[in-house]
Amino acid sequence: MTASAPEQRPRPTPAPRAAGTRLAIIECAERLYAERGVNGVSLREIGAAAGQRNTGAVRYHFGSKSGLLSAVFEHRMSRANELRERMLAEADAAGRGMDPRTLVEALVLPLATLLGEPGRPSWYARFLAQTAADPELAEAVGYRPGTPWTSGAVEAERRILRTLHTLPEPLRRQRFKLLVGFFTHALADWEARLAARGPDVPSRRELVEHVVSLGAAMLAVDVNPAAGPRGGSR
């Protein structure tokens, strides 16, 4: 999730019409990928769903599937990143910048704010869950350094790995990966239930509280398979 990324060059500001086309494609891609899987829909189908008659419209604007996936991620995460950086700064000011629960909350809450409400569905959490199922595609939308919309997530990851300093390096990264997978799928499940107007759907606040509590517990468990269970053998 923290593999090196190519240097980011400033993009020219698109004309209003082109910007509207890009946004329509991004939003259609997010929905279709969330509903049918990343490999279950073609770029041509996404363009048609976005109202584009030109069958090469998606490739013209985004170059490839990877470029489109990254555009969806950037579109959503730019706003989430602002909140995440603000939460980390506030935690530092309060002396809680390395508190595991605070760091988990800084990862979860900004994502939760992007999700829908009753009668106003969203697809972003399900989009993330779909891309996470494919390691190569996950890398295209992961918490990469060098992109301005991932700076807060990269910093939160760096701090969480530091809190796990008693574990071997590979195990730290595995623990973090499990944490991200857990809260991504928990948010995706809530998003789907909300969209389906299912019974007994918790509120956003209840969801975040529950997910953050469980995520913090994942970081607190002192388990090192190489060392065996605590207390020695019996």
C-alpha positions as CSV (number, residue, x, y, z in Angstrom):
1,M,0.0,0.0,0.0
2,T,3.0,2.3,0.3
3,A,4.8,1.4,-3.0
4,S,6.6,4.2,-4.7
5,A,4.5,6.2,-7.1
6,P,5.7,8.2,-10.1
7,E,6.2,11.9,-9.7
8,Q,2.8,13.7,-9.9
9,R,2.7,16.5,-12.4
10,P,0.1,19.3,-12.2
11,R,-2.8,18.6,-14.5
12,P,-4.2,21.3,-16.8
13,T,-7.6,22.6,-15.7
14,P,-10.1,21.0,-18.1
15,A,-12.7,23.1,-19.9
16,P,-16.1,23.1,-18.1
17,R,-17.7,20.7,-20.7
18,A,-14.7,18.3,-20.4
19,A,-14.8,18.5,-16.6
20,G,-18.5,17.6,-16.7
21,T,-17.8,14.6,-18.9
22,R,-15.0,13.4,-16.7
23,L,-17.2,13.7,-13.6
24,A,-20.0,11.8,-15.2
25,I,-17.7,9.0,-16.2
26,I,-16.1,8.9,-12.7
27,E,-19.4,8.6,-11.0
28,C,-20.7,6.0,-13.4
29,A,-17.5,4.0,-13.0
30,E,-17.8,4.1,-9.2
31,R,-21.3,2.8,-9.3
32,L,-20.8,0.1,-11.9
33,Y,-17.6,-1.2,-10.4
34,A,-19.3,-1.3,-7.0
35,E,-22.3,-3.2,-8.3
36,R,-20.6,-5.5,-10.8
37,G,-17.0,-5.8,-9.8
38,V,-14.0,-4.2,-11.4
39,N,-13.7,-7.0,-14.0
40,G,-17.4,-7.2,-14.6
41,V,-17.9,-4.0,-16.6
42,S,-16.0,-2.7,-19.7
43,L,-14.7,0.9,-20.3
44,R,-17.1,1.0,-23.2
45,E,-20.1,0.2,-20.9
46,I,-19.0,2.8,-18.5
47,G,-18.8,5.5,-21.2
48,A,-22.3,4.5,-22.5
49,A,-23.8,4.7,-19.0
50,A,-22.3,8.2,-18.7
51,G,-24.1,9.2,-21.9
52,Q,-21.0,9.2,-24.1
53,R,-21.6,8.1,-27.7
54,N,-17.9,7.9,-28.5
55,T,-16.9,4.4,-27.5
56,G,-13.4,5.6,-26.8
57,A,-14.5,8.4,-24.4
58,V,-13.2,6.7,-21.3
59,R,-9.7,6.0,-22.8
60,Y,-9.6,9.6,-24.1
61,H,-10.2,11.1,-20.7
62,F,-8.4,8.6,-18.4
63,G,-6.1,6.5,-20.6
64,S,-6.8,3.1,-19.1
65,K,-8.8,1.2,-16.4
66,S,-6.0,2.0,-13.9
67,G,-6.2,5.7,-14.7
68,L,-10.0,5.6,-14.3
69,L,-9.7,3.8,-11.0
70,S,-7.2,6.3,-9.7
71,A,-9.5,9.2,-10.8
72,V,-12.4,7.7,-8.8
73,F,-10.1,7.5,-5.8
74,E,-8.8,11.0,-6.2
75,H,-12.3,12.4,-6.6
76,R,-13.5,11.0,-3.3
77,M,-10.3,11.0,-1.2
78,S,-9.4,14.6,-1.8
79,R,-12.2,15.7,0.5
80,A,-11.6,12.9,3.0
81,N,-7.9,13.8,3.1
82,E,-8.6,17.3,4.3
83,L,-10.5,16.0,7.3
84,R,-7.9,13.3,8.0
85,E,-5.1,15.8,8.1
86,R,-7.1,18.1,10.3
87,M,-7.9,15.2,12.7
88,L,-4.2,14.3,12.9
89,A,-3.2,17.9,13.6
90,E,-5.8,18.2,16.3
91,A,-4.6,14.9,17.8
92,D,-1.1,16.2,17.9
93,A,-2.2,19.4,19.6
94,A,-4.0,17.4,22.3
95,G,-1.1,15.1,22.8
96,R,-2.9,12.1,21.3
97,G,-1.0,11.9,18.0
98,M,0.2,8.4,18.6
99,D,-2.9,7.0,20.3
100,P,-4.0,3.9,18.4
101,R,-7.7,4.5,18.7
102,T,-7.3,8.1,17.6
103,L,-5.3,6.9,14.5
104,V,-7.9,4.3,13.6
105,E,-10.6,7.0,13.9
106,A,-8.6,9.2,11.5
107,L,-8.7,6.4,9.0
108,V,-12.3,5.4,9.4
109,L,-14.3,8.6,10.0
110,P,-13.2,10.5,6.9
111,L,-14.3,7.5,4.8
112,A,-17.6,7.2,6.6
113,T,-18.4,10.9,5.9
114,L,-18.3,10.1,2.2
115,L,-21.1,7.5,2.4
116,G,-24.7,8.1,1.7
117,E,-27.9,8.6,3.7
118,P,-31.3,7.1,3.6
119,G,-32.7,8.0,0.2
120,R,-29.4,9.2,-1.1
121,P,-27.2,6.1,-1.8
122,S,-23.5,6.0,-2.3
123,W,-21.2,3.4,-3.8
124,Y,-17.7,4.4,-2.7
125,A,-17.1,2.0,0.1
126,R,-18.3,-0.9,-2.1
127,F,-16.0,0.4,-4.9
128,L,-13.1,0.2,-2.5
129,A,-14.1,-3.3,-1.4
130,Q,-14.2,-4.4,-5.0
131,T,-10.8,-3.0,-5.9
132,A,-9.3,-4.4,-2.7
133,A,-10.1,-7.9,-4.0
134,D,-7.5,-7.5,-6.8
135,P,-3.9,-6.8,-5.6
136,E,-2.9,-5.1,-8.8
137,L,-5.9,-2.9,-8.9
138,A,-5.7,-2.2,-5.2
139,E,-2.2,-0.8,-5.8
140,A,-3.7,1.6,-8.3
141,V,-5.9,3.2,-5.7
142,G,-4.0,2.4,-2.5
143,Y,-2.5,4.8,0.1
144,R,0.4,5.7,-2.1
145,P,3.0,8.3,-1.1
146,G,3.5,11.2,-3.5
147,T,-0.2,11.9,-4.2
148,P,-1.7,14.9,-2.4
149,W,-5.0,13.2,-1.7
150,T,-3.4,10.4,0.3
151,S,-1.0,12.3,2.6
152,G,-3.2,11.9,5.6
153,A,-3.7,8.2,5.1
154,V,0.0,7.6,4.5
155,E,0.8,9.5,7.7
156,A,-1.8,7.6,9.7
157,E,-0.3,4.3,8.4
158,R,3.2,5.4,9.3
159,R,2.1,6.2,12.9
160,I,0.1,2.9,13.3
161,L,3.1,0.9,12.2
162,R,5.2,2.7,14.8
163,T,2.7,1.7,17.5
164,L,3.2,-1.9,16.5
165,H,7.0,-1.7,17.1
166,T,7.1,-4.8,19.3
167,L,6.1,-6.9,16.3
168,P,8.4,-8.0,13.4
169,E,8.2,-5.7,10.4
170,P,6.3,-8.2,8.1
171,L,3.7,-8.8,10.9
172,R,3.2,-5.1,11.5
173,R,2.3,-4.6,7.8
174,Q,0.1,-7.7,7.8
175,R,-1.7,-6.3,10.9
176,F,-2.3,-3.0,9.2
177,K,-3.5,-4.7,6.0
178,L,-6.0,-6.7,8.1
179,L,-7.2,-3.5,9.8
180,V,-7.8,-1.7,6.5
181,G,-9.6,-4.8,5.0
182,F,-11.8,-5.0,8.1
183,F,-13.0,-1.4,8.2
184,T,-13.3,-1.2,4.4
185,H,-15.7,-4.2,4.2
186,A,-17.5,-3.0,7.3
187,L,-18.2,0.3,5.7
188,A,-19.2,-1.4,2.4
189,D,-21.6,-3.6,4.2
190,W,-23.3,-0.7,6.0
191,E,-23.4,1.3,2.7
192,A,-25.2,-1.6,1.0
193,R,-27.7,-2.1,3.8
194,L,-28.4,1.6,3.8
195,A,-29.0,1.7,0.1
196,A,-31.3,-1.4,0.3
197,R,-33.2,0.3,3.2
198,G,-32.6,-2.8,5.3
199,P,-33.9,-3.2,8.8
200,D,-32.0,-2.2,11.9
201,V,-29.3,-0.2,10.1
202,P,-27.1,1.6,12.7
203,S,-26.6,5.3,12.4
204,R,-23.4,6.6,10.9
205,R,-22.2,7.6,14.4
206,E,-22.9,4.1,15.8
207,L,-21.2,2.5,12.9
208,V,-18.0,4.6,13.3
209,E,-17.9,4.0,17.1
210,H,-18.2,0.2,16.6
211,V,-15.7,0.0,13.8
212,V,-13.2,2.2,15.5
213,S,-13.5,0.2,18.8
214,L,-12.9,-3.1,17.0
215,G,-10.1,-1.7,14.9
216,A,-8.3,-0.3,17.9
217,A,-8.7,-3.7,19.6
218,M,-7.0,-5.3,16.5
219,L,-4.0,-3.1,17.1
220,A,-3.9,-3.8,20.8
221,V,-3.8,-7.6,20.6
222,D,-0.3,-8.7,21.5
223,V,0.1,-11.8,19.3
224,N,3.3,-12.8,17.6
225,P,3.0,-16.2,15.9
226,A,6.8,-16.6,15.8
227,A,7.0,-16.2,19.6
228,G,4.1,-18.5,20.4
229,P,1.2,-17.7,22.8
230,R,1.7,-15.7,25.9
231,G,2.4,-17.6,29.0
232,G,4.5,-20.4,27.3
233,S,3.3,-23.9,26.4
234,R,1.2,-26.0,28.6
